[in-house]
Amino acid sequence: MYDELSADYDRFVDWPSRLDAELPFIERQLQAVAARTVLDAACGTGMHTLALAEKGYEVAGTDISAPMIEVARTQAAASRATARFEVAGFGEASSLVGTGFDAVLCLGNSLPHALSAEDLNAALLDFSRCLRPGGLLLVQNRNFDAVLARRARWMDPQGHDEGRVEHIFVRFYDFEPDGTLTFNMVTLHRKDTSRWQQRIGSTRLQPLRRQDLEEPLELAGFGDICYWGDMKGALFDPGHSPNLIVTARKT
């Protein structure tokens, strides 16, 4: 799905608003560990990576989608920001970009793509390998405690106008019998008043709740674990928070 979405992903996300909302919290967490080197795992088109690079951090980004990484590299060249981008899935980053990072970020509800307990453990253990002792892990997921409790299937549609071309993105979940979710995105676009063209992509997610992360984080060597409900710094409320954001330190 993400390979096909790579050309439209930066139309789907309102990056100026998102970065304005998220970077202050992210930077506070980075400053708390005196971070200078940062790995942005599952970086997508690299917008967080490049924003941090422009602020003076030494940053690398990894993603399993080669087309996403190509977009990130193109944007890096256009912005002249210094950042390294590599194609790597969960569990592969340390072997490709190395170890000793001050911080690892995993943003944008990416970690739920680790579908099994083995996949989740491998991802967290690899994040730990990437970090120096005392380094920061920051994970941003949807609040699946609330999604599952409410059977909240639909997300707000997103729109983007680009000259004479209009784009609409519609997202929804299918709740599968095995407890996973199928995440669907319908992409519609048209030029002027022509007929709408549409494409649908789907991928499977493991709806990770807070209780699903506690033991795997500890087993991967993380302590000082905190749970936040948004990037304004509110504490996590399983019934109402929009996100589950985790900060932890490598012990």
Secondary structure, 3 states (H helix, E strand, C coil): CHHHHCCCHHHHCCHHHHHHHHHHHHHHHHHHCCCCEEEEECCCCCHHHHHHHHCCCEEEEEECCHHHHHHHHHHHHHHCCCEEEEECCCCCHHHHHCCCEEEEEECCCCHHHCCCHHHHHHHHHHHHHHEEEEEEEEEEEECHHHHHHHCCCECCCEEEEECCEEEEEEEEEEECCCCCEEEEEEEEEEECCCCCEEEEEEEEECCCCHHHHHHHHHHCCEEEEEEECCCCCCECCCCCCCEEEEEEEEC
